[in-house]
Amino acid sequence: MNEFTPPPYLRNGHVQSLLASAGPRKFIARHLAKEVISNSEEVIFTTSEGARLLAYYSANPEEKRGLVTLIHGWEGSSSSSYILSAAAHLYARGFSIVRLNMRDHGPSHHLNRELFHSCRLDEVGESVAMAGERFALGGKHFLAGFSLGGNFALRIAASQWGSGLSHVVSVSPVIDPNRAMKSMNEGPFIYSAYFVRKWKRSLRKKAALFPDLNLEGGLSGSTLDELNAYFAPQHTPYPDAPTYFGAYAVTGDALSGLKTTATIIMSEDDPVLPAEDLEMVDDNPKINIISTRHGGHCGFISNLKLKCWVDERLDELFC
């Protein structure tokens, strides 16, 4: 497997992170994914508990390599640049694709009254399992998640929903959410401001659809800490933010129940999530860790054409 060795002008973690989903990559990824998008079918997965998650399925006419389900990060969507880039690359190599939106991501706020939170594992896991049952057609089913989606992918693989998966890849995953939030609060303002802006935009959409939710407390917050202090006790089963964060950490033996091989790809220069958090995951023969020196957060951009090294690794790993 080739190591990630970008040219010198792409060896800055902040540059890599910003290129992951912003600027010209948005247009390049959408252009590359023209065929995936034009051949996509809207699907709504309704779980046993009544949750409804929106996805887009692109059937590959060759159907020779199986199905890949992709899960975006927090406040991303099925149309995020890194999702479209991976989808385009894998579709061109014979995979069918499901681009899954978690609750309240993408154009899906209207589908469920209650808000998204990161402990809604069962509805995401069950939707992934339904995707496999419906679209894998008896072949292999692979799962890849990015950032928070990478955290979900790992937890799904260690849950009852992971038994039908052939391989799971987690790119720049949230390992310890408490430390991740601390890192964002103490890091460059641009990252925390980005998530505050996107989160409040999502809350405004939800408030317009469901005024009785009384989301004014969240909309009045101006920092991640303020938003989390309001959100955790009001809209999760947990009394405070630290307890909530601990509930979806994948540290210690949280992944001891892995049903399949899981590969974690993370960069040492990730400016959003501490790469040293990988040391907090217990050794497990089913976990393969690929640690790179460069790549930022969900970046791994190889050249000025904004080609993504991770896309090629997914192609190699999903066999």
N, C-alpha and C positions, 0 to 999 in steps of 0.2 A: 504494500500500500504506500503510495507516494506521500511524503511529508509535505506539509504546507509551508512553502517558502516564497512568500510574495516579494515583489521587487521592493527596494528600499523605500520608495515613496508611498507604499501601502503597508508599512510596518508599524504604524501608529494605531493603538487600540481605539482611540476616539474616532479616527478617520474610518476605520473598519466598521465601527458600530453605527456611525451616521450613514455610511453607504449601504448598510444592511437593508434599510427600508425607505430611505429618503432620497431626495434629489433625482438625478437621472435614472437611478436604478428602477424607480417606479415605472417609468415609461419603457425601459428595456425589458423588464420582467413581464410586463403586460404584452409587449410585442412578441416575446418568445413564447408566451402562453396562449397565443391566439387560437391555436388548434384545440388546446385543452378547454379554453373558455367556450369556444363555439360548439364544441361537442359535449358540453356539460348539461346535466339534467338536475333540476332542483329536487331535493329530497328532504322530507321532514321525518326524522326519527322520533317516534312517540314511545317513551319508555314505560315500563310496568307501573311506575309511580305517576305517570301522566305528564312528565316533562317533555317538551318538544324542542329538538335541536335541528337547526338548519344545516344542510350540507349540499355539496355539488359533486355529482358523480360523472366522471368522464370515462366511458367504456372504450378500451383500446380495441380497435378492430382485429388486431392480431392475437390478443389475449394469450400471450405466450409466457409471461413472466409472473403473473399474479396481480394482486391488488395492493396498493399502498394507500393507507389513510394518513393524512397530514393534519396536525393540530398546531394552531398558531399560538403566539404568546399573549400575555395580558394586554388588553386593549388593541390587539391585532385582529385579524380576521382571515377568512378564506381567500381574501384578495390581497393580503400582505405580500410585499415584494419577494421575501424569502420563501413564502409558500408557493407563489406562482412560478418562481425560478426552479424550485425543486420539482414541482408538478410538470413543468414543461420538459425538463431534462429526463425525468423518469418515464413520462408518456412517450417520448421519442424513442425510448429504449424498450418499449413493449409492455409497460405496466399500465393497468387501469388505475384511476386515481379517485379517491374521495377526499375532498377538502371540507373538513368539519368545522363548523362554528360552535364554540362553546356558548352557553346561555348569555344573552345580552351583548354579543359580539357580532360584527357585521350587521346586516339588516334584519336582526332577529329579536329586537327588544319587545315586540308585540306578542311574541309566542308564549311567554310565561309571565305571570304577575310578579312572582317573587324574584329578588335580585340574584345575580350571579355571585357566588363566592367560591374560593378555591378548595373547599371541602365537598363540593358537589361531585365527588368522584364517580358515584354509581351511575348518574345519568350520562356522563361522558363515556365511561367504560361500557355501559350497556349499548350506547349508540355505536361505539366502535365494533362491538360484537355483532350488532345487527347489520352493520355495513359488511362485515365478513360473511355472515350467513346469506345475505342477499346478493352480494356482488363478487365474492371471491370465486364462486362457481366451482367449489370443490378444490380449488388450487390454493396456493400460498397467500397468506395475508400478512403484510408488514405494516408497522406503525412507526411514524417519525413525528416527534414533537420538538418545538422550539421554545426556549426560555420557560415560561410557566407551562406551556404546552409540553415541554420536555419533562417537567416535573409530573404532569398528569400521565404522560406516556409510561414513565417508570412505575408509577403507582398502579396504573392499569395492568401492567405486565406482572405485578406482584399480587394482583387481586383475582377474584373469580372470573373476571372478564378477560384475563390474559391467556387462557388456555388455548384459544384458537389462533394465536399469533405465532409466526415463524421467527421473527426477529424484531426487536425494538431498538430504535436509535433516538437518543436524547441529545439535542444540540443546545449548548449553553444553558443547562437547566438550573432552575431554582433548587438548591440543595437544602439550605437552612434559611427559611424565610425571615426569621428575626435578624440574622446577619445580613441578608440581602437588603432588607429595608434600612438597616444601619448604614450599609455601604452607599446606598442611594442618597440618604440624607447627608452623609459626610462628603460625598463626591461632588463633582462639578454640578452646578445648579441646573444645567441644561437637562439632565436626566430626570431629576425629581420634578422639575417644572413640566416636562413633557408628559409624564404620567398623571400629574395633577390635572393638567388641561384635558387630556383624553378621558380620564375618569369622570371629571365633572361634566364633560360633554355627554358621556353615556348616562349619567344620572339625570341630566336635563331631559334626555330623550325618554327615559323611564318615567319621570315625573309628569311629562306631557301625556303619556299614555295611561298612567295610573295615578291620578292626582291624590288618591286616598292613601298612598304610601307615605306621604309626609316626609319628603326627602330634603326639606329645607336645611336640616342640620348638616347634611353632607355637602350641600351646595354652598354653605357659608364657610366651609373650611378652605384654607389657602395653602396648606402643606400636607404632605403624605401622612405625617403623624396625626394632624388634626382630623383628616378624613378617616384614618384607620381607627382613631379613638371613638369616633361617632359610629362608624360602620360595623365594627366587630360585635358590640353588644346589641345593636339594633337589628342587624340583618344576617347574623350567623348564629349557630348554636352555642357560642362561646362568650364568656363574660368580658373579655378584654382582648386587645390586639395581640399581646405576646402569646396568650393561650391559643388563640386562633392560628397564629403563625406556626406554633409548634405542632398543631394537628395535621399539617400537610408537609412537614419536613420529611426528607428521605434519608435522614441521618441514622447512624447506628444500624439496627437490624430491621429497619423499615422495609427493606427490599429482600428480606430472607425468603419470602414466598414466591420469588420470581418463577414464572412458568416457562420462560424461554430466555434465550440469550439477549442481553441488553448491552448496547454500546453507548458510552457517554463520550461526547466530543466537547471539549472545553479548552479555551485559550487562557494562557497565563496572564495575558494583558487585558482580560475582560474588565472594563471600567464600571460595569453595572453589578456583576455578581462576583464575589470573592472566589477565585480559582482554588484557593487552599481549602475551601469547604469540601472538596472531593475527599480529603483525608478523613472526613467525618462519616463517610460511608463505609460500613463494615466490608471486609474482604468477602468476596463471593465468586465462586468459579464461573458463574453465569454472567458476571459483569466484566466487560472489556472497556478500559478507559484509554481514550486517545487524547493526550494533552499536547497542545501546540504552543509554541512560543508567541505566535502572533495570531490575530483573527478577531480580536475584540469580542463584542457581544452579538452573536448570530451573524457575524460578518463573513470572514473567510473569503474575501474577494481576492481573486488571483491576479487580475490585470485591469488595464484601463477599459476593456470591453465589459468589465464588471461580471466576469465569469466567476462562478462560485465553486470553490474547492469541495464544499460539503456535498453539493449535488452529485459530484463524481464519486464521493465516498459512499453515498447512499446506494448508488448503482452497483458498486462493488460488494457492499455488505448484504444487500437484498438478493440472495441467490439460493 
